[in-house]
Amino acid sequence: MTRYVILLCVALLSSGLARADEGFDQLRKQAAQARKDYMRAFNNASKSTGNDTTTIDSSKLPGDPMQAFVEKFKQYADAHQSQPEAVDALIEIIEHPATIVTSDPRPSVRWAVERLTRDHATDPRMKGIIQNLTVEWRMAGRDPVMHLFEAIARSNPEPAVAEEARMAIPAVPYWEGFCYGPEAPSAAAEKSMAEAREGFMSIIEASPDSRIASRAKRYVFEIDHLQVGMTAPDFAGRDADGRTLRLSDFRGKVVVVYFWSTACGPCMASMPRKNQLVADRKDKPFALIGIDSNEKVEDLKTALTDNRITWPNIFDGRSNTGPIFQQWNVIGWPTIYVLDRDGVIRYRNRVSDLEGAVDDLLRAMPGDRQGRQP
């Protein structure tokens, strides 16, 4: 009798979920179309600066439609509570709290993260959410995100998902302490980086030869050698013609190290601006060095020709697995480092005015040319 009742309940629940899933799929499609329409308006209001950034005329933008959809996804998650189907709705809230996210934290994202922690830490779909929240943890706040990662690392049965959570725990303070320059890291940023380093070292010490340890080692190298104010470590590679190039070859010049790929739309859109950056400073102690991450050297050769690129480029190859890409722990394209004449890192990643940053360093101030040593 008990078995019959259980089977009957499961059957009824399954039929209800089928109808709910159909409704959810329709809701998700409607939300996707609303985002698409909004992004069309956003693009019409956007103007590329040609320098990996855009400016927005907000007067041309309609209201963001996602606020209404977030409430509908919350209702769906509430209706399904601890059932796996609720994860779909919670993921939608976290990944699309707004079409364009402009403020942190967001109460709806925090609510969704807390629900995932309470009910779904064992779900195999958590890997994508971990990767999203590792960088965008401010959308929910540090504590809720850390609690989610700890719960996943502790209880998720999928090894790859649990590993991602273990890496994410020290990655949150890493991003919290990330310094873009030109000012040196604050005391609070250095404290966060020290916390991140300790966490990554714990991973390494627990299993030195594991795959997760090799990932953690790259973060430790970056923390120890690639912070604003440190002297950049040397690297070497071959250009499209097989000639060896070293970063140290350019010591004495202001140097922009530019990680890019033809698969990166913003990278390719900025190439005319990069060419102009070099041309305007051809008689000054300045160099732009590209680190290309295409699969084949022929792809680099084609890109150099098609985009009239004459500044030096190293073929690092193999997408995101090239040796320089790995050593410098590059996470995505474009990634930019700006070094002064002494090889000291003054900017990294977000450089809204690259020309201005370069020109400031070309007017190098006496007595401000010593970098922090790792």
Residue frames relative to the residue before (quaternion, step in Angstrom):
aa qw qx qy qz dx dy dz
M 1.0000 0.0000 0.0000 0.0000 0.00 0.00 0.00
T 0.6571 0.5092 -0.3079 0.4628 3.57 0.89 -0.97
R 0.6498 0.5203 -0.3161 0.4551 3.55 0.97 -0.94
Y 0.6385 0.5344 -0.3265 0.4474 3.59 1.00 -0.84
V 0.6569 0.5145 -0.3087 0.4566 3.57 0.92 -0.94
I 0.6442 0.5234 -0.3195 0.4570 3.57 0.98 -0.88
L 0.6695 0.4976 -0.3008 0.4622 3.57 0.90 -0.96
L 0.6397 0.5273 -0.3243 0.4555 3.57 1.02 -0.82
C 0.6523 0.5164 -0.3069 0.4623 3.57 0.97 -0.88
V 0.6453 0.5169 -0.3174 0.4644 3.56 0.98 -0.88
A 0.6485 0.5246 -0.3178 0.4509 3.57 0.97 -0.88
L 0.6718 0.4905 -0.2948 0.4703 3.56 0.91 -0.91
L 0.6465 0.5221 -0.3110 0.4613 3.55 0.99 -0.87
S 0.6576 0.5204 -0.3103 0.4476 3.55 0.95 -0.92
S 0.6638 0.4956 -0.3177 0.4614 3.58 0.92 -0.83
G 0.6387 0.5206 -0.3227 0.4656 3.58 1.06 -0.73
L 0.6563 0.5113 -0.3068 0.4622 3.55 1.03 -0.83
A 0.5973 0.5619 -0.3692 0.4372 3.57 1.04 -0.68
R 0.6723 0.4751 -0.2943 0.4854 3.57 0.95 -0.90
A 0.6448 0.5164 -0.3258 0.4598 3.57 1.00 -0.82
D 0.6405 0.5283 -0.3301 0.4491 3.60 1.00 -0.80
E 0.6245 0.5259 -0.3428 0.4646 3.57 1.01 -0.77
G 0.6644 0.4874 -0.2963 0.4830 3.55 0.98 -0.84
F 0.6460 0.5200 -0.3213 0.4573 3.57 1.02 -0.78
D 0.6361 0.5271 -0.3311 0.4559 3.59 0.95 -0.84
Q 0.6473 0.5086 -0.3147 0.4726 3.56 1.01 -0.81
L 0.6421 0.5205 -0.3157 0.4660 3.57 0.99 -0.86
R 0.6603 0.5062 -0.3116 0.4590 3.57 0.92 -0.88
K 0.6436 0.5159 -0.3241 0.4633 3.59 1.02 -0.78
Q 0.6424 0.5187 -0.3212 0.4639 3.56 1.01 -0.80
A 0.6516 0.5070 -0.3118 0.4703 3.58 0.99 -0.84
A 0.6445 0.5205 -0.3202 0.4596 3.59 0.97 -0.83
Q 0.6580 0.4938 -0.3169 0.4721 3.59 0.97 -0.80
A 0.6319 0.5262 -0.3334 0.4611 3.59 1.01 -0.77
R 0.6435 0.5057 -0.3209 0.4766 3.60 1.01 -0.79
K 0.6385 0.5355 -0.3222 0.4491 3.55 0.99 -0.88
D 0.6627 0.4986 -0.3008 0.4709 3.58 0.94 -0.90
Y 0.6586 0.5031 -0.3118 0.4647 3.55 0.99 -0.87
M 0.6618 0.5074 -0.3146 0.4533 3.60 0.95 -0.84
R 0.5841 0.5512 -0.3766 0.4618 3.58 1.13 -0.56
A 0.6643 0.4805 -0.2942 0.4912 3.57 0.98 -0.85
F 0.6235 0.5469 -0.3304 0.4505 3.57 1.06 -0.81
N 0.6707 0.4950 -0.2985 0.4648 3.58 0.92 -0.92
N 0.6379 0.5217 -0.3302 0.4602 3.56 1.05 -0.70
A 0.6995 0.4461 -0.2555 0.4965 3.56 1.19 -0.60
S 0.6246 0.5658 -0.3167 0.4353 3.56 1.32 -0.16
K 0.0795 -0.7681 0.6337 0.0469 3.50 -1.22 0.61
S 0.3650 -0.7438 0.5204 0.2066 3.56 -0.69 1.12
T 0.3506 -0.7200 0.5586 0.2158 3.54 -1.04 0.81
G 0.4469 -0.6879 0.4554 0.3459 3.59 1.28 -0.26
N 0.6848 0.4493 -0.2679 0.5073 3.57 1.28 0.12
D 0.6670 -0.5269 0.2689 0.4530 3.55 1.05 0.96
T 0.6967 0.3910 -0.2756 0.5347 3.60 1.22 0.36
T 0.2109 -0.7613 0.5958 0.1446 3.58 -1.29 0.26
T 0.2828 -0.7059 0.6122 0.2167 3.53 -1.30 0.35
I 0.2440 -0.7889 0.5565 0.0918 3.59 -1.07 0.81
D 0.2495 -0.7160 0.6314 0.1623 3.56 -1.02 0.88
S 0.2528 -0.8273 0.4838 0.1327 3.58 0.03 1.31
S 0.5678 0.6092 -0.3898 0.3930 3.62 1.16 -0.44
K 0.6734 0.4917 -0.2895 0.4701 3.60 1.21 -0.41
L 0.6068 0.5855 -0.3474 0.4102 3.58 1.27 -0.11
P 0.3796 -0.6874 0.5618 0.2601 3.61 -1.03 0.74
G 0.6707 -0.4607 0.3632 0.4538 3.58 -1.24 -0.03
D 0.5257 -0.6348 0.4628 0.3263 3.56 -1.05 0.75
P 0.3504 -0.7814 0.4786 0.1939 3.62 -0.61 1.08
M 0.5544 0.6795 -0.3818 0.2917 3.59 1.17 -0.43
Q 0.5263 0.6433 -0.4238 0.3599 3.60 1.12 -0.45
A 0.6734 0.4852 -0.2960 0.4727 3.58 0.94 -0.87
F 0.6653 0.5006 -0.3094 0.4593 3.58 0.98 -0.78
V 0.5888 0.5675 -0.3710 0.4401 3.59 1.05 -0.66
E 0.6515 0.5119 -0.3181 0.4609 3.59 0.94 -0.83
K 0.6514 0.5079 -0.3145 0.4677 3.59 1.02 -0.74
F 0.6467 0.4992 -0.3205 0.4795 3.58 1.02 -0.75
K 0.6150 0.5328 -0.3466 0.4667 3.59 1.06 -0.67
Q 0.6411 0.5202 -0.3237 0.4622 3.57 0.98 -0.81
Y 0.6432 0.5149 -0.3232 0.4654 3.57 0.98 -0.79
A 0.6633 0.4995 -0.3051 0.4662 3.58 0.91 -0.92
D 0.6314 0.5271 -0.3261 0.4660 3.58 1.02 -0.77
A 0.6778 0.5108 -0.2931 0.4402 3.56 0.93 -0.89
H 0.7638 0.3543 -0.1876 0.5059 3.58 1.14 -0.60
Q 0.2455 -0.8431 0.4608 0.1287 3.55 1.38 0.01
S 0.8604 -0.1109 0.0933 0.4887 3.59 -0.68 -1.12
Q 0.4560 0.6818 -0.4610 0.3386 3.60 1.20 0.13
P 0.6222 -0.5774 0.3712 0.3765 3.63 -1.04 0.68
E 0.6031 0.5929 -0.3609 0.3931 3.59 1.07 -0.69
A 0.5727 0.5992 -0.3802 0.4104 3.58 1.16 -0.49
V 0.5538 0.6231 -0.3897 0.3914 3.58 1.16 -0.60
D 0.6166 0.5605 -0.3531 0.4254 3.60 0.97 -0.80
A 0.6828 0.4789 -0.2857 0.4721 3.56 0.93 -0.92
L 0.6553 0.5095 -0.3140 0.4608 3.59 0.96 -0.82
I 0.6207 0.5289 -0.3388 0.4693 3.58 1.05 -0.72
E 0.6302 0.5340 -0.3340 0.4540 3.57 0.97 -0.82
I 0.6573 0.5109 -0.3134 0.4569 3.59 0.94 -0.87
I 0.6900 0.4801 -0.2861 0.4600 3.59 0.91 -0.89
E 0.7315 0.4348 -0.2494 0.4622 3.57 0.88 -0.92
H 0.8096 0.1695 -0.0736 0.5571 3.60 1.11 -0.60
P 0.0697 0.8168 -0.5691 0.0641 3.62 0.61 1.04
A 0.7488 -0.0248 0.0099 0.6622 3.50 1.33 -0.47
T 0.5921 -0.5592 0.4136 0.4069 3.57 -1.12 0.45
I 0.7584 0.0718 -0.0463 0.6461 3.56 1.05 -0.82
V 0.2749 -0.7802 0.5401 0.1551 3.59 -0.47 1.19
T 0.0570 -0.8396 0.5400 -0.0173 3.58 -0.65 1.12
S 0.7993 0.1819 -0.1128 0.5615 3.60 1.18 -0.19
D 0.1210 -0.7651 0.6297 0.0582 3.55 -1.24 0.60
P 0.6079 -0.2383 -0.7567 -0.0341 1.52 -2.10 1.37
R 0.3899 -0.6935 0.5554 0.2419 3.53 -1.32 0.29
P 0.4760 -0.7060 0.4367 0.2904 3.63 -0.61 1.08
S 0.6431 0.5322 -0.3395 0.4334 3.60 0.97 -0.74
V 0.6552 0.4944 -0.3158 0.4759 3.59 1.03 -0.75
R 0.6235 0.5299 -0.3380 0.4651 3.57 0.99 -0.80
W 0.6379 0.5271 -0.3187 0.4623 3.58 0.96 -0.89
A 0.6776 0.4925 -0.2938 0.4605 3.60 0.89 -0.93
V 0.6447 0.5151 -0.3233 0.4632 3.60 0.99 -0.81
E 0.6569 0.5039 -0.3152 0.4640 3.59 0.94 -0.82
R 0.6340 0.5161 -0.3319 0.4707 3.61 1.05 -0.69
L 0.6362 0.5176 -0.3299 0.4675 3.58 0.99 -0.79
T 0.6447 0.5229 -0.3184 0.4577 3.58 0.97 -0.84
R 0.6988 0.4932 -0.2666 0.4442 3.55 0.91 -0.95
D 0.8516 0.2446 -0.0546 0.4604 3.55 0.80 -1.06
H 0.8369 0.2812 -0.0714 0.4642 3.60 1.02 -0.68
A 0.2853 0.7908 -0.5066 0.1911 3.63 1.13 0.41
T 0.6819 0.4815 -0.2877 0.4695 3.60 1.17 -0.45
D 0.4744 0.6933 -0.4392 0.3185 3.60 1.23 -0.09
P 0.4768 -0.7033 0.4442 0.2843 3.64 -0.83 0.90
R 0.6139 0.5748 -0.3504 0.4124 3.61 1.21 -0.29
M 0.4449 0.7412 -0.4215 0.2739 3.58 1.26 0.01
K 0.5219 0.6734 -0.4209 0.3113 3.61 1.12 -0.47
G 0.6793 0.4895 -0.2975 0.4587 3.57 0.88 -0.91
I 0.6361 0.5212 -0.3232 0.4683 3.57 1.03 -0.76
I 0.6142 0.5425 -0.3479 0.4555 3.58 1.01 -0.79
Q 0.6811 0.4953 -0.2947 0.4516 3.58 0.81 -0.98
N 0.6407 0.5208 -0.3198 0.4647 3.56 1.04 -0.74
L 0.7533 0.4222 -0.2208 0.4533 3.57 0.75 -1.08
T 0.5132 0.6382 -0.4323 0.3773 3.61 1.16 -0.36
V 0.7384 0.3643 -0.2063 0.5287 3.56 0.96 -0.88
E 0.7810 0.3354 -0.1604 0.5018 3.57 0.94 -0.93
W 0.1796 0.8361 -0.5037 0.1222 3.59 1.10 0.65
R 0.5857 0.6040 -0.3773 0.3869 3.59 1.12 -0.56
M 0.5409 0.6284 -0.4070 0.3832 3.61 1.16 -0.40
A 0.7688 0.2967 -0.1695 0.5406 3.57 1.12 -0.64
G 0.5184 -0.5881 0.4470 0.4308 3.56 1.15 -0.58
R 0.6200 -0.6075 0.3550 0.3472 3.54 -1.04 0.80
D 0.7004 0.5030 -0.3008 0.4074 3.61 0.68 -1.04
P 0.6721 0.4772 -0.3327 0.4582 3.66 0.78 -0.83
V 0.6610 0.5047 -0.3168 0.4561 3.58 0.95 -0.82
M 0.6562 0.5022 -0.3179 0.4650 3.59 0.93 -0.84
H 0.6306 0.5282 -0.3346 0.4597 3.59 1.01 -0.74
L 0.6382 0.5167 -0.3245 0.4695 3.58 1.03 -0.78
F 0.6713 0.4994 -0.3057 0.4543 3.59 0.84 -0.95
E 0.6529 0.5133 -0.3148 0.4595 3.58 0.96 -0.85
A 0.6492 0.5115 -0.3170 0.4652 3.59 1.00 -0.81
I 0.6603 0.4965 -0.3100 0.4705 3.59 0.97 -0.81
A 0.6549 0.5155 -0.3124 0.4558 3.58 0.91 -0.90
R 0.6947 0.4897 -0.2615 0.4574 3.54 1.05 -0.79
S 0.8577 0.2345 -0.0541 0.4543 3.58 0.84 -0.93
N 0.5588 0.6211 -0.4217 0.3523 3.62 1.10 -0.30
P 0.4005 -0.7588 0.4622 0.2240 3.63 -0.71 1.02
E 0.6130 0.5438 -0.3580 0.4476 3.61 1.21 -0.31
P 0.4436 -0.7277 0.4461 0.2732 3.65 -0.50 1.12
A 0.6686 0.5060 -0.3171 0.4431 3.61 0.91 -0.86
V 0.6501 0.5068 -0.3120 0.4723 3.58 1.07 -0.73
A 0.6548 0.5028 -0.3076 0.4730 3.58 0.95 -0.89
E 0.6317 0.5285 -0.3292 0.4618 3.59 1.04 -0.78
E 0.6427 0.5202 -0.3278 0.4571 3.58 0.94 -0.86
A 0.6522 0.5109 -0.3146 0.4633 3.58 1.02 -0.77
R 0.6390 0.5199 -0.3330 0.4587 3.59 0.99 -0.79
M 0.6552 0.4911 -0.3114 0.4822 3.60 1.04 -0.73
A 0.6611 0.5423 -0.3086 0.4166 3.56 1.03 -0.80
I 0.5739 0.6179 -0.3869 0.3730 3.60 1.06 -0.65
P 0.7401 0.3359 -0.2513 0.5256 3.68 0.80 -0.77
A 0.5672 0.6081 -0.3940 0.3915 3.60 1.20 -0.36
V 0.5769 0.5835 -0.3879 0.4198 3.61 1.11 -0.51
P 0.7034 0.4057 -0.3006 0.5003 3.68 0.74 -0.80
Y 0.5426 0.5924 -0.4039 0.4377 3.61 1.19 -0.46
W 0.7169 0.4215 -0.2598 0.4909 3.59 0.80 -0.97
E 0.5880 0.5698 -0.3650 0.4430 3.56 1.13 -0.58
G 0.7658 0.3704 -0.1879 0.4909 3.58 1.01 -0.81
F 0.4014 0.7414 -0.4667 0.2674 3.58 1.29 0.01
C 0.1360 -0.7974 0.5869 0.0347 3.57 -0.80 1.07
Y 0.2785 -0.7953 0.5235 0.1260 3.57 -0.72 1.10
G 0.4834 -0.6532 0.4426 0.3791 3.60 1.21 -0.41
P 0.5852 -0.0307 -0.7717 -0.2470 1.53 -2.49 0.14
E 0.5373 0.6115 -0.4256 0.3953 3.60 1.20 -0.30
A 0.5450 -0.6011 0.4711 0.3460 3.55 -1.17 0.61
P 0.6513 -0.5200 0.3611 0.4184 3.61 -1.14 0.45
S 0.4725 -0.6597 0.5091 0.2871 3.55 -1.07 0.77
A 0.6730 -0.4679 0.3689 0.4383 3.56 -1.30 0.17
A 0.6435 0.5191 -0.3218 0.4614 3.59 1.02 -0.77
A 0.6478 0.5112 -0.3163 0.4679 3.58 1.00 -0.81
E 0.6532 0.5052 -0.3135 0.4689 3.58 0.96 -0.82
K 0.6225 0.5327 -0.3370 0.4638 3.59 1.06 -0.71
S 0.6528 0.5051 -0.3103 0.4715 3.57 0.98 -0.85
M 0.6602 0.4998 -0.3129 0.4653 3.59 0.94 -0.84
A 0.6214 0.5265 -0.3437 0.4675 3.59 1.04 -0.69
E 0.6319 0.5149 -0.3240 0.4801 3.58 1.04 -0.77
A 0.6495 0.5141 -0.3153 0.4630 3.57 0.97 -0.87
R 0.6544 0.5189 -0.3183 0.4486 3.58 0.91 -0.90
E 0.6374 0.5264 -0.3259 0.4588 3.56 0.96 -0.84
G 0.6642 0.5062 -0.3041 0.4584 3.57 0.98 -0.83
F 0.6633 0.4882 -0.3062 0.4774 3.58 0.94 -0.84
M 0.6408 0.5177 -0.3291 0.4616 3.59 1.01 -0.75
S 0.6080 0.5467 -0.3566 0.4521 3.60 1.05 -0.64
I 0.6297 0.5247 -0.3234 0.4728 3.57 1.05 -0.77
I 0.6627 0.5116 -0.2982 0.4585 3.57 0.95 -0.94
E 0.6922 0.4887 -0.2817 0.4502 3.57 0.87 -0.96
A 0.6357 0.5482 -0.3331 0.4294 3.59 1.11 -0.65
S 0.7966 -0.0462 0.0545 0.6003 3.61 1.05 -0.72
P 0.2066 -0.8630 0.4464 0.1150 3.59 0.46 1.27
D 0.7695 0.3764 -0.1965 0.4770 3.61 0.98 -0.75
S 0.4842 0.6894 -0.4236 0.3328 3.59 1.24 0.14
R 0.6564 -0.5022 0.3903 0.4056 3.54 -1.32 0.27
I 0.6552 0.5089 -0.3232 0.4553 3.58 0.95 -0.81
A 0.6221 0.5379 -0.3450 0.4523 3.60 1.09 -0.66
S 0.6354 0.5216 -0.3411 0.4558 3.60 1.00 -0.75
R 0.6269 0.5134 -0.3340 0.4815 3.59 1.08 -0.65
A 0.6618 0.5118 -0.3042 0.4555 3.57 0.94 -0.89
K 0.6162 0.5646 -0.3437 0.4282 3.59 1.05 -0.75
R 0.6301 0.5349 -0.3404 0.4483 3.59 1.03 -0.72
Y 0.6460 0.5035 -0.3204 0.4759 3.58 1.03 -0.75
V 0.6392 0.5183 -0.3327 0.4605 3.58 0.97 -0.80
F 0.6282 0.5247 -0.3356 0.4663 3.60 1.00 -0.80
E 0.6607 0.5033 -0.3135 0.4603 3.58 0.89 -0.88
I 0.6599 0.5054 -0.3127 0.4597 3.59 0.88 -0.90
D 0.7202 0.4626 -0.2468 0.4542 3.57 0.98 -0.85
H 0.8324 0.2639 -0.0773 0.4811 3.60 1.06 -0.72
L 0.7881 0.3700 -0.1602 0.4651 3.61 1.10 -0.48
Q 0.3902 0.7058 -0.4972 0.3201 3.58 1.08 0.69
V 0.6193 -0.5149 0.4270 0.4111 3.56 -1.24 0.42
G 0.7601 0.3243 -0.2716 0.4933 3.55 -0.83 1.04
M 0.6353 0.5010 -0.3324 0.4846 3.60 1.27 -0.16
T 0.4957 -0.6160 0.5144 0.3320 3.55 -1.22 0.48
A 0.4433 -0.7260 0.4609 0.2531 3.56 -0.65 1.14
P 0.4649 -0.6652 0.5004 0.3015 3.60 -0.98 0.77
D 0.5417 -0.6259 0.4510 0.3337 3.56 -1.11 0.61
F 0.0171 -0.7590 0.6471 0.0695 3.53 -1.29 0.35
A 0.1519 -0.7755 0.6067 0.0865 3.55 -1.27 0.38
G 0.1395 0.7693 -0.6159 0.0971 3.54 -1.15 0.67
R 0.4962 -0.6530 0.4878 0.2991 3.55 -1.32 0.07
D 0.4273 -0.6883 0.5225 0.2659 3.52 -1.10 0.74
A 0.7599 -0.3916 0.2508 0.4542 3.60 -1.27 -0.05
D 0.7109 0.4212 -0.2490 0.5052 3.60 1.21 -0.45
G 0.6143 -0.5983 0.3340 0.3913 3.58 1.26 0.22
R 0.4970 0.6488 -0.4406 0.3713 3.60 1.23 0.11
T 0.4427 -0.7028 0.4946 0.2557 3.57 -1.00 0.83
L 0.0624 -0.7708 0.6337 0.0189 3.56 -0.96 0.94
R 0.1054 -0.7753 0.6207 0.0504 3.55 -1.08 0.80
L 0.5576 -0.5915 0.4549 0.3637 3.55 -1.08 0.65
S 0.6504 0.5443 -0.3159 0.4253 3.59 0.98 -0.83
D 0.5262 0.6284 -0.4116 0.3985 3.60 1.22 -0.32
F 0.7383 0.4223 -0.2090 0.4825 3.57 1.17 -0.59
R 0.3295 0.7471 -0.5091 0.2720 3.57 1.26 0.26
G 0.6917 0.3986 -0.3356 0.5000 3.57 -0.90 0.94
K 0.7072 0.3611 -0.2462 0.5558 3.56 1.31 -0.13
V 0.4858 -0.5595 0.5560 0.3766 3.53 -1.31 0.27
V 0.0855 -0.8278 0.5543 -0.0139 3.57 -0.73 1.07
V 0.1601 -0.7220 0.6636 0.1131 3.52 -1.14 0.82
V 0.1511 -0.7526 0.6367 0.0730 3.57 -0.81 1.07
Y 0.0631 -0.8389 0.5377 -0.0557 3.54 -0.49 1.28
F 0.1644 -0.7766 0.6046 0.0652 3.58 -0.48 1.25
W 0.1433 0.8097 -0.5476 0.1550 3.56 -0.66 1.11
S 0.0961 -0.7612 0.6358 0.0841 3.53 -1.39 0.10
T 0.5588 -0.5913 0.4475 0.3714 3.57 -1.14 0.48
A 0.5878 0.5697 -0.3660 0.4428 3.61 1.25 -0.29
C 0.6307 0.5304 -0.3156 0.4705 3.60 1.28 -0.27
G 0.3751 -0.7648 0.4840 0.2002 3.58 -0.40 1.25
P 0.6806 0.4742 -0.3079 0.4660 3.63 0.79 -0.90
C 0.5940 0.5639 -0.3657 0.4420 3.59 1.08 -0.67
M 0.7153 0.4571 -0.2610 0.4596 3.54 0.76 -1.08
A 0.6337 0.5351 -0.3353 0.4469 3.60 1.02 -0.73
S 0.7033 0.4756 -0.2626 0.4585 3.59 1.11 -0.65
M 0.4415 0.7346 -0.4482 0.2541 3.62 1.19 -0.19
P 0.6341 0.5039 -0.3712 0.4540 3.68 0.86 -0.66
R 0.6447 0.5114 -0.3206 0.4692 3.58 1.03 -0.77
K 0.6399 0.5131 -0.3312 0.4665 3.60 1.01 -0.76
N 0.6339 0.5249 -0.3291 0.4630 3.59 0.98 -0.83
Q 0.6656 0.4935 -0.3019 0.4714 3.58 0.99 -0.84
L 0.5869 0.5779 -0.3565 0.4411 3.57 1.07 -0.74
V 0.6905 0.4628 -0.2676 0.4873 3.56 0.94 -0.92
A 0.6722 0.5166 -0.3105 0.4299 3.59 0.84 -0.97
D 0.6794 0.5057 -0.2947 0.4424 3.59 0.95 -0.85
R 0.7632 0.3227 -0.1730 0.5324 3.58 1.23 -0.41
K 0.2530 0.8208 -0.4821 0.1727 3.55 1.22 0.52
D 0.7281 0.3900 -0.2424 0.5089 3.61 1.15 -0.46
K 0.6158 0.5270 -0.3436 0.4743 3.56 1.28 0.31
P 0.5738 -0.5996 0.4244 0.3621 3.60 -1.19 0.44
F 0.3852 0.7073 -0.4774 0.3514 3.55 0.44 1.30
A 0.0127 0.7865 -0.6174 0.0116 3.56 -1.14 0.71
L 0.1848 -0.7278 0.6504 0.1147 3.52 -1.18 0.76
I 0.0710 -0.8017 0.5934 -0.0025 3.57 -0.68 1.12
G 0.2117 -0.7872 0.5691 0.1081 3.56 -0.69 1.08
I 0.1480 -0.7340 0.6538 0.1095 3.54 -1.16 0.71
D 0.1522 -0.8424 0.5160 0.0307 3.53 -0.16 1.36
S 0.1850 -0.8149 0.5463 0.0564 3.56 -0.91 0.98
N 0.2871 0.7524 -0.5413 0.2417 3.60 0.93 0.80
E 0.6227 -0.5639 0.3971 0.3695 3.55 -1.26 0.40
K 0.8086 0.1677 -0.0518 0.5616 3.58 0.98 -0.86
V 0.5490 -0.6206 0.4443 0.3408 3.56 -1.07 0.73
E 0.5724 0.5895 -0.3811 0.4237 3.60 1.16 -0.51
D 0.6064 0.5514 -0.3499 0.4537 3.58 1.13 -0.65
L 0.6390 0.5103 -0.3176 0.4800 3.56 1.04 -0.77
K 0.6486 0.5261 -0.3238 0.4447 3.59 0.89 -0.92
T 0.6528 0.5131 -0.3081 0.4643 3.57 0.97 -0.88
A 0.6628 0.5083 -0.3041 0.4580 3.57 0.94 -0.91
L 0.6378 0.5270 -0.3315 0.4534 3.59 0.97 -0.80
T 0.6817 0.4826 -0.2843 0.4707 3.57 0.95 -0.88
D 0.7051 0.4865 -0.2782 0.4345 3.56 0.77 -1.06
N 0.7658 0.3501 -0.1801 0.5085 3.59 1.07 -0.73
R 0.4225 -0.7447 0.4344 0.2795 3.58 1.31 0.27
I 0.2776 0.7724 -0.5112 0.2551 3.52 0.99 0.93
T 0.0794 -0.8163 0.5720 0.0116 3.57 -0.69 1.11
W 0.5562 0.5977 -0.4050 0.4115 3.60 1.22 -0.22
P 0.6305 -0.6035 0.3372 0.3529 3.57 -1.08 0.76
N 0.0456 -0.7864 0.6160 -0.0043 3.53 -1.10 0.85
I 0.2567 -0.7350 0.6090 0.1513 3.53 -1.03 0.86
F 0.3132 -0.7143 0.5912 0.2054 3.55 -0.97 0.87
D 0.1360 -0.8117 0.5667 0.0394 3.55 -0.33 1.31
G 0.2658 -0.8534 0.4211 0.1543 3.53 1.29 -0.49
R 0.8227 0.3339 -0.2013 0.4137 3.47 -1.48 -0.06
S 0.6250 -0.5812 0.3376 0.3971 3.55 0.90 1.01
N 0.8038 -0.2466 0.1815 0.5100 3.62 -0.58 -1.09
T 0.5928 0.5869 -0.3678 0.4109 3.60 1.16 0.43
G 0.3818 0.7345 -0.4830 0.2855 3.60 1.22 0.24
P 0.6450 -0.5789 0.3346 0.3699 3.60 -1.10 0.62
I 0.6847 0.4518 -0.3056 0.4834 3.61 0.92 -0.79
F 0.5970 0.5600 -0.3369 0.4653 3.56 1.05 -0.83
Q 0.6932 0.4681 -0.2719 0.4759 3.57 0.90 -0.93
Q 0.6692 0.5115 -0.3181 0.4352 3.60 0.82 -0.97
W 0.7452 0.3825 -0.2153 0.5020 3.57 0.93 -0.88
N 0.4044 -0.7642 0.4375 0.2470 3.58 1.31 0.30
V 0.1723 0.7995 -0.5493 0.1712 3.55 0.93 0.96
I 0.2765 -0.7963 0.5249 0.1181 3.55 -0.80 1.04
G 0.8052 -0.0996 0.0808 0.5790 3.60 1.09 -0.60
W 0.4628 -0.6570 0.5208 0.2880 3.54 -1.36 0.10
P 0.6030 -0.2609 -0.7537 -0.0161 1.53 -1.99 1.44
T 0.1545 -0.7364 0.6463 0.1270 3.55 -1.23 0.54
I 0.0997 -0.8235 0.5582 -0.0153 3.54 -0.77 1.09
Y 0.0449 -0.7369 0.6733 0.0409 3.51 -1.14 0.83
V 0.1202 -0.7651 0.6277 0.0790 3.57 -1.03 0.81
L 0.1265 -0.8096 0.5731 0.0114 3.55 -0.68 1.20
D 0.4113 -0.6818 0.5352 0.2822 3.56 -1.09 0.63
R 0.7646 -0.4027 0.2415 0.4414 3.58 -1.28 0.03
D 0.6836 0.4634 -0.2814 0.4887 3.57 1.19 -0.44
G 0.5628 -0.6160 0.3829 0.3964 3.58 1.25 0.10
V 0.4571 0.6793 -0.4489 0.3580 3.58 1.26 0.30
I 0.4384 -0.6950 0.5088 0.2565 3.59 -0.91 0.95
R 0.0990 -0.8169 0.5677 0.0224 3.55 -0.69 1.13
Y 0.7729 0.0668 -0.0456 0.6293 3.57 1.20 -0.55
R 0.0629 0.7795 -0.6227 -0.0251 3.53 -1.28 0.40
N 0.8400 0.1842 -0.1987 0.4701 3.49 -1.21 0.86
R 0.8403 0.0825 -0.0462 0.5339 3.62 0.00 -1.17
V 0.1464 0.7599 -0.6137 0.1567 3.55 -0.38 1.30
S 0.2008 -0.8389 0.4946 0.1061 3.57 0.17 1.29
D 0.7686 0.1795 -0.1072 0.6045 3.58 1.12 -0.66
L 0.1509 -0.8370 0.5209 0.0734 3.54 0.27 1.28
E 0.6375 0.5283 -0.3352 0.4497 3.59 0.96 -0.83
G 0.6693 0.5005 -0.3016 0.4589 3.56 0.92 -0.90
A 0.6338 0.5294 -0.3299 0.4573 3.58 1.02 -0.80
V 0.6576 0.5039 -0.3054 0.4694 3.57 0.94 -0.90
D 0.6875 0.4849 -0.2963 0.4521 3.59 0.85 -0.94
D 0.6024 0.5435 -0.3621 0.4589 3.60 1.07 -0.65
L 0.7000 0.4608 -0.2745 0.4715 3.57 0.95 -0.86
L 0.5967 0.5466 -0.3635 0.4616 3.58 1.16 -0.50
R 0.6724 0.3974 -0.2845 0.5560 3.55 1.23 -0.44
A 0.0109 -0.8682 0.4962 -0.0002 3.53 1.07 0.90
M 0.3561 -0.7427 0.5329 0.1940 3.54 -0.90 1.03
P 0.4806 -0.6564 0.4926 0.3090 3.61 -0.85 0.88
G 0.7972 0.2944 -0.2262 0.4760 3.52 -1.06 0.80
D 0.7045 0.4018 -0.2711 0.5184 3.59 1.26 0.00
R 0.4950 0.6900 -0.3846 0.3618 3.54 1.05 0.82
Q 0.5775 0.5555 -0.4017 0.4433 3.54 1.15 0.43
G 0.2791 -0.7824 0.5382 0.1424 3.57 -0.76 1.02
R 0.5603 -0.5433 0.4865 0.3928 3.53 -1.28 0.35
Q 0.3005 -0.7429 0.5665 0.1918 3.55 -0.89 0.82
P 0.5000 -0.6613 0.4569 0.3224 3.59 -0.94 0.82
